[in-house]
Amino acid sequence: MKFVRIGWFLNFVLSLLFFNASHAQVTLSGKVFDENTKEPLIGASVVIDGTTEGTVTDFDGAFALKTQNSLPVKLSVSYVGYEPKIVDVASDEELDIFLGESVITTDVVEVRGQRISDKQKSSPLTVESMDVLAIKETAATSFYDGLGNLKGVDLTAASLGFKVINTRGFNSTSPVRSLQIIDGVDNQAPGLNFSLGNFLGAPELDVRKVDIIQGASSSFYGPNAFNGVISMETKNPFYTEGLSAVVKGGERNLLNTEVRWADSFKDKDGNENIAYKFTLSYLQADDWVADNDQAVDGTPTPTGNPGGWDAVNTYGDEYDLFGDFTQNTTNSFNESAGLLTVHRPGYREEDVVDYDTRNFKALGSVYIRTNPKLQEESPELVLGMSYGWGTTVYQGDNRFSLRNIQFFQPRVEFRKRDNFFIRAYMSRQDAGDSYDPYFTALRLQDRAVRDGAYYNNYKKWWEDNRIAAQMVEMGYPDEQIIFDPETGQVEVIFDSQEAQQWLQDNQEFMNEAHAMAQDFANAPDPANNRPGRFVPGSPEFNEAFNDIRSRYNNEEGGTRFFDRSALYHLHAEKRFDTDFAEIIVGGNGRLYTPNSRGTIFYDSADIRITNYEYGAYAGINKTMDDGRWRTNATFRVDKNENFDYVFSPAASVVWKPRPNHYLRVSFSSGVRNPTLTDQFLSLNVGPAILAGNLNGADSVITLESFQDYLSNFLQRSLLEYYDVDPIRPERVRTLEGGYRATLWNNLFLDAGYYYNIYTDFIGFNIAIDAQFDSPSDFVPSDVQVFRFASNAQETVTTQGFSVGLNYYFADYFSLNGNYSYNAIVSASDDPIIPAFNTPEHKYNIGLSGRNIRMGKIKNWGFNINYKWVEGFLFEGSPQFTGFVPSYGLLDGQVNYNFNDLNTTLKIGASNILNNAVFQTYGGPRVGRLAYISLLYEWKNTK
């Protein structure tokens, strides 16, 4: 019978678009209550299991849900802080449904439908959430993009395929301070030690809900839950059987298709004992182009300089001391006058990056109930596997082209709800054909013409063609030499202001002269066996480019990465219910096995790197005075192989002075162990070697003193030596308070304030290693620039607050708004402290409607959201440090549900007004992305 069902399913998929059901409409109604107090639950979510067709309970706990599904059906009923329940419905009789309280410590907040629950108000943590209905109706292009519209959440687009979620400051395009988990499984790429957004995450069709826990949460989630946690929960196939499929197309050649199938088996007694699911997802699109041609903020050469400048998204055009002829330009008789500062032309990012975004994800799981008679209370064995593959652009210290990257993650878990779980999983990545475009540009130029030859030839052409003399003939100010016979002194008078004006008035002449000098300098150099500049798009360029990016960046002389790193994780937890309180104990262990063959870490030749860590925790939850007081205390200890024990305690109190009003105070802490890159990195990016710092560094030279040494005729006495201490874990302590309440029965208020104290920030320290053969030498025999991972010496404090309002009216509509403020309190000049990279002020305003029925038009909805972000300084690498201007984004969508076809049509766009904006310095301008999608959902009722 099962094979007949599968064959029918395949045939069904082929006729999907032509399927037309003719079920009679049924109205399901009832009320949802608290199992203990028998009070009605306002805002409980009632969804037909396996679909997104649902509603929420009103202020009396009542619901009415019209459906085309034939009976019997299963209703999935959930409410924040309560255990979800599956209810079998065989008739249209009114239902009374009772939910029991949840005892899961960290599953504390969830917004359901268009109402806010009492349990959300009583949460001690700051959590923003999206449930299955909100995911379906998000105004953004995807649910992950929609997370950026939540209160206190920053979403940064480094590319179309790579988005970063952050909260409470110290943002980074390498989000090592945020933890992303899917069904409790860490989604980080093992070698990078952070998640690539949702690029290797869960397909939207299989996501049941997303919680963003803001701030330090190591006590609950372990190390690296430093700035926050993005927790995704996928759908359980026992409760969500059937077929779902979506196709979405739009601007930038966007095509996104997904299909999900779930089914179950029954034993001889008719009890469901095995369920399975699989989900396939494919995305392709033309990525946003990073083409900022303005000079990098803070560089000495301005935009428009005739000799070139260091443009943000052009690589290989950086300032070079040997191209700086400014000391010669004040003398009109000097043959180099007018050269000013010369830059190599470099290569634009679009010349050296693959912008064809592609992403494939496949997830499959089998769920086995070991005691089927207990149904949902049965212990459950879960066997799962996820796979991700794709091409996108990732921004870190440089912009990196991730091509054909792969990610594997098998897991096994044995659990009993509200009792225990034992979870084991492995994560393995393969960097595929990924490479460094910045370093690629440098190697292309080095193959074409070496730097020294380029600047010498440039200067030679300028002097041979007497450009300085032509400038004088055209009116460039001459020098006046005055000799005083009495003193014997010579005074040279030069009108620099007049010279600057002449250069501005004769910009066309200067541009033409520099262009010809550049062509001469880029010509073939037979003496040094160099072919001259490779022109993008030419066969010569393509041959050299493909050769460089296909060779590994170690002894092969290329820019490709090899990375087949892995991590292995084991986690167990047990809960005990006592008369006094609920007690939770648990522990975990993890082993990293990086494998980069020397292209990322220093694991070349016979060097093999491993790194392990483990931790244990215990917590207690207690409710007093009939629920008016809720208290929690948690203590956790963690140990990394290379560092001392670190502790992360937490405690909270929630007080309910009167119904629908909650005051909360909490203390939490966060710990971040140095990542594999902080410990073992050894990556040559051209101008510098990015180095881990497990053992420290002795007798290196400060960057500032080395620059003084170069500028003052190589005086070695100006060099300042110092030692770099070994890296150690960083920590944060957070005090937080808040108030939540329902006002006038339809307005929900959520306000909170936090104060953070950070110590031992992990940043980087730029140092010079210069080797002098003897004490009398003033020219080093070898010079190497290093960027070491380092800890800051100073303590940093930050603070912020946020406020959100949700107003519900006319049964179908919701008006919401939120505002967030984040700022550094302490003043510090410590250059090691990572940049805050967060807007001080931002807000969202949104209006939505769900299941609207107005006259003859019904079953439609909409969602529109406007976001405003204040401009801020984004400090990344030297190439990617600059100001991100203020911007506003308008997202919107309209949807219509064809009940007879089990299909929802959705038309929408992110950034409707097409305001091309930077969300990170060095990233692309993000414009409008309009789309249309069809979602089909069929429930298998058997």
N, C-alpha and C positions, 0 to 999 in steps of 0.2 A: 504493500500500500504506500509506503514511503517513496518508492521509486516512481510510482504513478503520480504522486503529488509533486515530486521534483520535475518530472516531465511536463506536467501541466503548468508548473511555474515557468519553465523555459518558454513554452508556447505562449504563456500569458505575457511575458516580457515583450515578445515580438508584436503582439497586438495591443500594446499598452495604450497607444494614443487613440485607438478606435473603440476602447472599452466604454460601455455605457450601462451603468447600473440603474435599476428601476425600482429601488426599494421605497416603500412608503415611509413618510417622515414620522419619527417617534420622538416624543418629548419625555426626557428623563428628569425627574425632580426629586428633591429631598432636602435634608438639612445635615450639617456636619457639626458634631459636638466634641468637647473635651471629655475623654473617657472618665476622668476622675471627678471633675467639677460639674459636668453636664452642661457647661456654658456653651453657647453657640460660638463657633470659630469664624471670625470675619476675615474674608480674603483667602479662604482655603481654595486650592486649585483642584478642579475636577476635570479630568481629561479622559477621553475614550482611549483606552490603552493601545499603544502602538500607533497613535496618530497625534496631531497637534490640534485636533478638534476638541475644544473645551471651553470652560467658563470658570468663574470664581464665585464664591458665596458672598451674599450681600450682608448688610448689617445685622440680620437675624440669623445668619448662618445658612440661609436658604439658597438653593440654586435651581435653575431650570435650563436644560440643555437639549436643544433640538438636533436630531441626527438622522441621516439617511441610512445608517447602518442597521441591518436587521438584527433582531434579538436572537440569541443572547449576546451580550457584549460584556466587556470588563471595564470598569471604571478605575482609573488610577487617581486616588485622592491623597493629597499631600498638603502639609502646612508646616511652616517654619518651626523647628524645635520639636516636631512630632514625627513619629514613625509613619512613613507612607503606607497606604493600604490599598490592596487590589480587591475590588468588590465585584462579584459576579451578578449581573442583572439579567433576569430572564423575562421580566414583564415591566410595564410602565407604572407600577405601583410606586407611591412615594416612599423614599428611602430615609432611614435614620442611620447615619454613619458615625461611629465613635472612633476617635484617634487617641492613641496613647502617647505620652511624652517620650521624646528621644533622649538617649543618654550618651549620645556621641558628643564628645567635648568640642571638637573643632568644626562640626557641621552645624553652625549656629545661626547662620543668616541666609535667607533666601527670599527673594521677592516673588510672589506668585500672582500672576494676573494683574489686576488693577487695584488691589487692596494691599495694605501693609499689615502684617500680623503682629499680635502682641509678643510673640516669641522673638521677632526681629527687634522689637523695641527693647527687649530685656537682654540682648546680647552684650557681653562686655567688650567685644572686639569691634573694630570698624571694618565692615565687610560690605562690598557691593556685589550684586548678583544679577545673573540673567538665567531665567528658566527656559524650558523648551518652547513656550509660547513667545516669550520675548526674543529668543533666538530666531524664531521664524519671522518675526515682524520687525526686526531691527532696521533702522533707517539707513545704515551703512551698507557697503557692498557685501560684507561678510560679518558673521557674528563676532569675529576677532576684532575687526575694525570698530564694531559697535561698542566694544568695551571701553574705548577711549571717550565715550560720551557719559560714562558713569562718574559719580562724584569722586574727586580726589585722584582720578586715574589719568596718567599721562601716556599717550600712545604716540610713538615716533616711527615714521616710515623712512627707513634707510633705503628701501627699494619697494617695488610692488610686491615682491615675495617675502620680504623680511621686515616684520613689524616688531617693535619693542614695547612691552608694557612695564610701567614703573609707577611707584607711588612715593611721595614724601621726599623728593629731592635726590641729588647725586645720581642723576640719570646718566645713562651711557648706552652707546650702540652695541656694547658688549655687556649684556645684562647679567653680570655675575652676582649681583646683589639681590636678584629676584629668583624665586624658585617656581618652576612650573611643573605640576604633577597631573597625570591623567589616571584616574582610578587608583590614586595613591602611588603611582609609579613616576619617578623622576624622569622628565622628558629631555634632560640635557644631553648634548652631544659630548661623549666622554673626553675627547681631546680638547674641545673648546671650554668645557665646564660650564656651559650655559645653553639654554634652549634657543633654537632658531625660530622664535615666535611660534606660529602655527604651521610653519613650512613643513615640519616633520611631526605635526601634532595630529589631533583627531579630526576626521571629516565631520562637517557640520551636521549631516544627517544622523550621525550616531551620538551627538552631544545632547545629554539630558539637561545639564545645567553647568554654569560656570560661577564660581565664587572667587572674588579677589579680596584676600585678607590683607589689609593695609598695615604697613609698619613691621617692626621687629616681631618675629614669630618663631624663633628658634626653639623655644620651650615646647611648642606644639609640633613643629615640623622638622626640627633638626638644623644643623649648620646650613648656612647659605640662604635661609629664610630671613634675610637681613632687611631688605626694604619691603618685602611683601611676598605673597604667595598667589599664584594663579592656579586654581584647582578646578579641573574639569572632571565631570562624571559622565560616563557614557551610559547608554541604555542597556538594561538587562533583558536578554531575549526571552526570558520567561514571561515578562510583562509587556513586551513590545514586539509581538510576532507580526509577520506580514512583510509587505514590500513597500519600500519608499524609493522614489527616484526623482531627481531634479536635473534640469538642464538650464544653464544660465549663459547668456551671451550679451556682449556689450561693446563699448568703445575699447580702443587699443587692442582689437582682435581678441577680446576676452571670450574664452570658452571654458566653462566649468560644468562638469557632469559628475553626478554621484548616484550610486545605487546601493541600497541596503536591503538585505533579506535576513529574516529571523524566523525560526521555527522550533518546535519542540516535539519530543516523543513522550509517550505514556507507558507505564509499566502495565502488567497484567491486571492490576487492581484499578486502573484508570487514573493513577496519580502521575502528574508530570514529573519526570525524573531526569531528563536530559534536554537541554536547549542549546542552540547554536546560533551564531550570527556571523555575517561577513559584510564588510562595507568596502566599496571601491570608489576612489575619487581621482579625478584628473582635472588639472588646471593648466591653461596656457594663455599667455598674454604678452603684449609688447611692454617691456618695463619702462618706467619713467627714465628719461635721460638726464644724467647729471652733467650739466653743461654750463656751470657758473664760470664765466671767463673773467670775473673781477679779480683783482689782486688779493691774495690771502691777507686777511687783517693783520696789521703789524709788520708786514714786510717792507723793506726800505724803498722798493721801486714801485711807483704808482701805476695804476691802470692807464694804458695809453702811451707809456714810455716808448719812444721809437725803437729802442733796442730790445724791447720785449719786457715782460714782467712775469712774476710767479702767479699764474692763474689757479684758482681753487681746483678746478677739475681738468687741468692739464698737468701731465706728469713728465718730469725731466726738464722742466723750465725753471727750476729753483735757483735761487741766488747762489752765485759762485764768486769767491773772493777774486779769482783770476779774471773774471769778467767785469770787475768794478774798475772803471777808468775815470772815476769822478775826480781823482786828485790831479788829473791832467787837463781838465776842461776849463780851468780858470785862466789858462795861458793861451792866448790866441795864436802864438807862434809855435805852440806844440802841435806836432802833426796828428796827435790823437784827440785834439779838441773836438768836442761834439759827440764823442762816443758815449759819454755818460756811463750808464750801467748796461751791460749786454747780457741777455739771457738766451740760452738755447731754446729753440721753438718747442721742444717737447712733443708729446702726443696727447690729443684729447682723449678723455675716458671712453667716448663712444668708438674710438679707433681700436681700443685694446680690451674691450669688455663685451661679453656675450649678454645682450639685452633680451634674448628670447626666453622669457620666464616659462618654465615647465615644472609641473609638480604632480607626482603620482603617489597616492597613499592606498594601502591595503591593510585592513584589520580583520582578523578572524578570531573567534573565541568559542569555546565549548564550556557550558555550565552544567555541572553534575550534582544533583541533590543526593546525598548519601543516605538520607532517610526520607524518602518521598512522602510518606504519610504525614509528616509534619508540614508539608507544603513550604510556604515562605519561611517558616521557622526552622527548616532543616539545615544542617550544616551543608556547605556548598564548596565544591572543588571547581576552580576556574583555571582553564588552560587557554592561554591567549598568545597571539603573535601579531605584531604590527611591523609594517615595512613602509619606508618612505624613500623617495627618489626624486631628484630634480636639479634644476639649474636656476640660480638667482644671484643677486649681488648682495654681499654682506659687507658692512662697514665696521672696521675696528680701527687700529692704528693707521691702516691704509684702507682703500676700497678693494675688496677681494671678489674675484669671480668664482663662485661655487658652481662647478659644472659636473653634472652626473654624480653628485654626492648621494650616498646611500646610508640608510639608517635601519638597523634591525633591533627588535626588542621583544624577545620571548619572555613570558612570565607564567608562573604557576602560583596559585593562592588557595589556601584552605581556610574557610572562615565560617563563623556562625554569627548572625546578626546580633549586635549588642552584647557579644560575649567574648569572642577572640578572633584573631586572624594570624596566619603565618604566610608571608608573601616573599617570594624570591623572583628575581628577574635579572636579565642581562641586557646591557645596551652595547651595541657595537656599531661603529661608523666606518665608512670608506669614503675618503675625500675624492675619489674618482679622478677627474681631470681638472681639479681646482687649481688656480694659480693666482699670483699677485700681479695685477695690471701695472701698479706703480713701478715695481722692480722690473717688469717686462719692458716698460718704456725706457728705463735707464739702460738696460742691456741692449735694446735696439739702437740707441744712440751710440753706445760704446762700440758696437759692431760697425756702425756707419762711419763715425769720425770720433776719435778720442777727444776728451775735453780740452786738453792742452793744445792740440792741433787746431781745434775749432776756434778758440779765442785768439791764437796767434795768427791764423789765416784771416780772421775777421779784422784784426788790427792792421794786418799787412795790406789788405785791400783798401782800407780807409786811408792809409798813408800813401800807398802807391797812386791813388786817384786824387790826392791832394784835396780831400773834402774840407779839411780845416781851412786851407787857403781860399777855397771857393766861398766858404762861409764869410770870411773877412771881406772878400770882394763884394759880397751881397749885403754888407753892412753890419756884420757881426762886430761888436765893439772891440777895438784894438787896445792894447796896453799902452799906457804912458809911463815911460821910465824917466825919473827925475834923479839927477846926480847932484849931491851937495858937495862942492869942492872943499869947503871948510872942514867938514866932518869926514868926508870920504864915503858917506853912506849913499846907498842906492835905494830909492823908493819906487815900488811898482804900484801903479794905480789901475785898477780894473773895475768897471761898472758892472757888477754881477746882476743887478736888477735889470739893467738894459739888456744884458745877455739873455736873461730868462724871458723877457718880452720878445726878443728876436726869435728865440726858439719856438715860442707860441705862435708868432706871426708866420713862421716858415715851417710849419708842421709838415706840410706836404713834401717839401724838399727833404726834410730830415727822414721822413718815413721811406721815401724812395731810396735814399742813400743807404739806410740801414737794411732795407729789403735786398738791395744788390749785394751788400756786404755779407748778409746771411746766406744768399745763394752761393757766393764764392766759398764761404766757410763750410757749406754743406756739400760741396762738390767732392768727387772721389779723391782719395789721398793715396796714390799708388806707392809712395815712399814708405808708408806704414801699412800697406796692404789693406786699405779701408775703402769700401765701395761708394761712400757718400750716403747722404740721407735716404732712408727708405720712405717713399711716398705712400701714405695710407691708400690701400686699394690696389696698388700695383702688384704684379706677380712677385717682384723681389721682396716687397714688404710682407706679403702673405707667406712666402716661404720662410723668411727669417722669423716672423711672428709665430708661426705654427711650430717651428723648430724650438724656439726659446720656451714657449709655454708647455711643450710636451716633455721637456727635460726637467728632471728634478733639481731643486734649488740647492743641492749639495755639491758634490764634486762634478756633477754633470753640467754645471754652469747654466741651468735653466731657472724657471720660476714656479715650477709645479710642486705641489705638496703631495707627500705620501702620508696618509693617516689612517691606520686601521686600529685605532685605540678602542678599548673596551672597559666597561665597569661591570662588577658583579655585586648584587645587593641582596641582603637578607634582612627582613623586618618582622617582628612578632609583637603582639599586644594582647593583654588579657584584662578584662573588666570584672570587678567584684562589687556586687550590691550588698551593702550591710545596712543595719538599722540606723547607723550613724550617718553614713554618706556613701557615695559611690567612689570607688578607688580604681585607678587605672595604672597599670605598670607595663613597660615595654622596653624594647631595645632593638638596635640594628647594627649591622656591620657592612662595610663596603670595601671592595678591592678595585683599584685602578690599574690597568695594564696598558700604558701608552705605547704606541708603536708607530714611529714616524720616520725611521731609518735616517735620522739626522736632519730631516728637512724642517722640523719644527722644534723638537726637543734635542738634547744632547745625547741621544740614544743611537749614535752611529757605531759602526764596527761591531764590537762584541759587548757594548754597554747595553744592559737591559734594565729598564726602570720599572719599578712597581711602587704603589703607595696605598696604604690601607688606613681606614679610620673606623671607629666604632663609638657607640653611645648608648646610654640608658636613661630612662625617665620614669617618673611617678607623679601622679596627680590625684587630687581629691576635689570632688564637687559636692556642695551641700546647699540645700534649700531650707529656709527657715521662715517661721511666722506665716504659714500658709502661702508661701511663694512671694512674700513681700521682699525678702532678702535672698539673693543668690550669690554664693561665694565660690571661688575657685582658687586653687594654689597648685602650681606645677614646678617641678625641679628637674633639670636635665644636666647631664655631664657628658662631654664628648672628648675623644682623644684621637688625634691624628698621629700617624707613625713618627712624623718629624717634629712634633710640637707638644707642648705641655697640655695637661688637662685644662679644659675650659668649661665654665658653668654658665647656665642660662636659666635663671629662675623667672617665674611669672606669678602674679596674683591679681585678682579682680573682685570687686563688689558691685552688685547691681541692686538698687533700691527702688521699690515701687511705692511712692508715697500715697498715690491714689490711682484709681483705674485709668489706664491709658497714658500714664506718665511714668517715665523711667529715668533715673539718674544713674550714671555709671562712672566708676573710677578704676583704673587698672595700671599695673606696672608690668612691663614685659622687657625682654632682652633678646638681643640677636648676636650671633657669632658667625663669622665667615672665616673658614680656614683658607689659607693661601691655595689658589688653584694649581693645577699641574703646570700651567704657564708661569705662574708666580714662582714656582719652585724650580722647574726644569727647562724653561724655554731657552732656545738658542736659535734665533731666526735672523738671518741677514736680510735686511730690507733695503740695502743700498747705502744710504748715508750713515746708517747705524746698525748695530747688532742689538736686537731685543733679547735681553738675558734674564733668566730666572735668578733667584738670589737666595738659594737655600743655605749657602755657606758664607755669604758676605763677600766683600771685595776690599783689598788693601791697597793703599797708596795710589789712588786715582786722582785725577785733576779736575777741579771744578770747571764747568763750561765757561763761566764768566771770566775766570782768570786766564783761561786758554785764549779767549778772544782778545783780552788785553795784551797777552804775549804776542799775538799775531799783529796787533795794531801798533805795537811799540818796538818794532825792529827786533823781534825775537829775543826779548830780555827774559832769561830763565828765572830771574829773581821775582818776576811777577806771578809765576805759577804757584797755585795753592793746592796742596795735597791733603787728602782726607780719606777716611775709611768708611765704607758702607756696611751698616749692620745687617746681619741675616734677617730675612723676612720672618714675620710672626703673625698670628691671627689678629683680625680686627674685631672690635666690639661696639655695641650700641646698647644704651639703656633708655627706655621710653616711659614717660609718665603721660597718661591719657585720661581725659574726662569727657563726658558727653551727656546729652539730654535728648530723649525721643518722646514724642507724644502725638496723639491724635487730637486735633482741635476742631470744635464745631462739627464733629462727626464725619467730616469729609476732607480734612486737611491734615496731612502728615508732615511733621517737622522732625528733622534729624540734624543735630548740630554736635560738633566735636572739636576738641582742642588737643594738641600733642606737644610734647617737649622732648627732644632727643639729645642725648649726650654721647658723642662718639670718641673713641680712643683707638690709637694704632691704625689709623686709616692706611689702607694699602693703595699706593699710587706708584709713581715711578721717579727715578732720579737719573738725570743725564750726566754722564761722567766721561772723561777722556783718559785713555791709557796711551801714554806717549813714552816710547823707548829711546833713551839717549845712550849712545855707545860709551861715552866718557863724560866726566863732570865738566869738561871744558867745551863740549859740543853745545852749540846753540840751535842746531837743526836736528830734530828727532829722526832716527832711522826708520821708525814705524809709528803710525798714529792710528788709533781705532776709537771710534765713538761707541759708547755703550748706553743703553737705557735699561737700568736695573729696576726690578720690582722692589719697592721700599716702603717702609712705614713712616708716617708722619710723627713728629715728636709732640705736637701740640694737641690739646683737646678741642673739639669743635662742638658747638651747640646749635641746634636748629629748632624752629617752632613753626606751627601752622595751625590753621583751623579751617573747617569746612561746614557748610550748611546746605541742606537740601530740603526742598518743599515739593510735595505731591498733592495736587488738588483733583479730586474726582467729582464729576458732575454729569448729569443727564444720562446716567446708566452706562453710556458707552465711552465716555471721553475722560482723558487724563491730561492735566497741564502740570508740567514739572520743570523745576529749575534747580540748579546747584551752583555754588561758588566755592572756590578753594584758594587759600592763601598759604604760601610756603616761603620761608626766608631763613637765612643764616643769622643767628644771634651774635655769636662770637666773631671778632675780627681777627684774621690770621694772615700772616705773610708767608706761611710755610708753603713752599712750592710743591711739596709732595702731596698735599691734600687734594684728593680728586675734586674736579669741578662740580659745582652744584647742578648746573645744566638744567634748571627747572624754572619755569615762569613764576614770578611772584604772585600774579593774579590770573585766574582763568574762570570761565563760567560756561554753563550750558543752559539753554532754554528749549523745551520740547513740548509738542502737542501731539497726542495720539488718540486713535479711536479703534475699537475692536468689536467685531461682529455687529456692525451698525445695521439697524433696520429702520429706514425712514421712507414711509410710503411704500411704493412698489419696489424700491431699491433696497436690497438687504444683502447680508453676508459679505459686506465689504469692510475694509479698514484702511487706516493710514497711519503714518508716523513721520513726523518732521522734527528735526533737531538742528539748532544753531549753536556752534561752539566758538568761543573767542579765547585766544591765548595771547598774553602779553609777551612782547619781545624779550629775549634774554640772551646772555652770553653763553655760547656752547663751546666748551673747552675739551677737545679731544686730543688728537696728535698735533704736532706742530703744523702739519698741512691742513688739518681740519679744526682749527680754532678760530671762531669768529662770532659775529652777532647774528642771531636769528630774529628777523623783524616780527612784529605783532601780526597776527592773522586771524581771520574768521572763516569758518567752514559751515556750509548749510547742506545737510543730508536730508533726504526724504524718500518715501516710498508710498505707493498705493497698491492695495491688494484686493482681489476678489476671489471668493471661494465658490467654485462650481461643485455643489454638493453631489449632484447626480454623477459626476465624473471623478469624484474624490480628488479633485485637482484645484490648486490655488495658483492664480496668475498674479505675478508681482512685477511692478514697474517702478524703478527708482534710480537714484544716483547719489553718489557721494560727491561732495563739493559741487553742488548744483550750479553755483555761480561761476565755476571754473576759475577761481582765484588761485593762480599758480603760486604755491607757497613752499618755502623751505620749512621742514620740520626738524631738520638737523643740519648743522653747518657741514658742507661737503657733500650732502645728499642731493637728490634731484628735486626739482620743482614739481610738487604734486598737484595735478589738475583734476578736472572732472572725470569721473568714471561712471557713465550711465549704463544701465543694464535692464534686461527683461528676463524673467525666469518663470518656469513652469514646475510646480512641485506636485507629484502624485503620491498619494498615500492610500494603501489598501491594507485593511486589517484582516488577518487570517483568523476567522472565527471557528474554523474546523467544524 
